[in-house]
Amino acid sequence: RVLVGDEGEDSENAFVGGANRWAFASFVNWELWWPGFPVLVYFKETQTKPEGQIHFFPVLFNGRELYEAMLERCGPSETSMPASGRE
């Protein structure tokens, strides 16, 4: 959601050309960087364009909870397991 103008008119996200909403089923890959101390999330989805669109966002909350939510909603990613779970 992007607010435009003094009146705060609601507008589509001008940076990505639309709303920032993707079906979890469209995620083809996701990672938490760095697993031992996650600070950044990467994901690639195919809803925006068929060949895939990558996205990044900072981890501003509990990394373990985020990992568990991503795992539940998107399925496993090859290297996304937190370091404490790699035993």
N, C-alpha and C positions, 0 to 999 in steps of 0.2 A: 504494500500500500504506500502510495506517495501522495503527500498533501501538496497541492499546487496553489499559489496565490495567497493573498491576504485573508481571504475568507476560508481557507483550508479546504478547498474543493478536492474531493476524492478523485484520484486519477489512477489509471493503470501505471505500472512501474515503467518509467521511461527508459531505465537502464537495460531491462531485459525484454522490453516490448510487450509486456503483459503482466498478468497477475503472478505473484510468487507462490503458486500452488501446483504441486506435482503429486500424482498418484504414487504411492510407495511402490506399486508394481512396476513403475517405469524406471526405477533405480536399477542400473546394470552393474554398478560398483559403488562402494563407499569405503571410506577409511577414516580412522581417528589418528591424527598425527600429533604427537608422538605417543604411542600406546602407554608408556609408563607415566606420562604426565601430559594428557591430551590438551592441546591448545588450539587445534585447528581440525575442522571436519571437511573432508572432500567427498563429493558424490557426483556421479554422472547419471543423467536420466535421459530417456529417449522420448519424452512427451513434448519437449520444446522443438526438437528436430530429430529426424530418424537416425542420423549418425551419432547422436548423443551430444549433450550439452553438459559441460562441467560447471560445478559450483563449489565455493568455499565459504565457510562461515566460522567465526571464532567460537570456542567452547567457553561460555560464560556461566556455566552451571556445573553440576556434578557429572564428571566425565564417565563414571561407572554407570550411572543411571541413563545417560545418553546412549552409551554403548548397548545397554540392555534393551532400550527402546528401539534403537536401529536394528538390532538383531531380531527382535520380535516382529517388527513391521516390514523389514526389507530382506530378511534372511541373512545367512552368513556371508561375509566378504573374506577373501583369501587371507589377508594380512591384517584384519581389523581387530583381532582379539587383544584385549589389554595384556600387558606383560605379566601381570600377576596371575593370569589364567592360562599361561602357556607352559604347563608342567606336564 
